[in-house]
Amino acid sequence: MREGTPQDELEAVRQAYRAVVRGSAASRSAMADRVADAERRHREYRAWAERRIHDLERENDMLRGEVVGKEAELQSVLDTKTFRYTTGLRNAYGRVRSLFRR
């Protein structure tokens, strides 16, 4: 077998090197595309999560307002004379009911 000339060997090495560099560039480009896509999805998810957190905080504020209103309403019922004066009767009724539940 006849070996190539040094010029042929040099050209073969250059072609192999170009193929590796092109492959590396394509690989880097593909990786950069995947990273960019992952960053985009992360930004979208983060924006969605922040909107959801904001909505939930607003709902919590509304619920806290409702609880405060209900507590005030309950306290106004507990503060009535009728409720205060019937405490003994309600307690006796509760004891009688507990006797029949056994």
N, C-alpha and C positions, 0 to 999 in steps of 0.2 A: 504494500500500500504506500502510496505516495502521500506524504504530508504536505499541507499547504505552505505557502510562503509566509514569512513573517507578516507581510502586508495583509494576506488573507486572514491570518489568525487575529490580527489587530482589528480588522473589519468585523469579524465574527464576534469578538469581545465587545466591540462598540454596539453592534446590533443587540446583543444580549443585554447589555447595560441599558440601552434605550427601552427595551421591552420591560425590564424590571422597573425603571423609572416611571414609565407610562402606567404600569400596573400599580405602583405605589401611589401615583397621583390619582388614579381612578379610585383606589382604595380610600385615600384620604378624602376625596370628594364625596364618596358614598358615606363615609363616617360623618363628615361634616353635615350632609343632608339628614342623616339619622339624628344627629345631635340637635340640629335646628328644629326638626319635627318634634323631638321630645321637649325642647324648650317651649315651643308653641303650645303643645298640649298642656304643659305645666302651667303656662300663663293663663290659658283658658280655664283650667280646673281651679286655679287660685282665684280668678275673677268670679267664677261661679260660687266658690266656697265663701268668699267675702260677701257676695250678695245674699247668700243663704244665712250667714251669720247676722247680717244687718236685719233681714226679715225676721229671724227668730228673736233677736233682741227687741224689735218693735212689738212682736207678739207678746213677749214676756212683760214689757211695760204695760201693754193693754190688760193683761191678766192681773198684774199687780194692782192696777187701778180698780178692776172688778173686785178683787179680794178686799181691798180697803173699803169699797162701797158696801160689800156684803157684811163685813165686820161692823161697820157703822150701823147698818140696818139691824143686825142681830143685837148689838148693844142697846139700840133704842127700844127694842122689844123687851130686853131684859130689864131695862130701867123703868118700865111702866109699873104703875101701882098694882094693876091686876096680876101681873106676873110675880111681883114681890109678895103680895098678900096670899097667893095660892101655893107658895112653896111647900108648906106643911102638908096640904092636901095632895099635892103631886108626889111628895115623898111617900106618904101613906099608901097611895094608889100603886106606886112602884113596888112597895113591899108586898102588898096583897097579890099583885100579878106574879111576883117571883115565887110566892108560895104555891101558886097553881101551875107553874111551869115545871116543877120538879117531878 
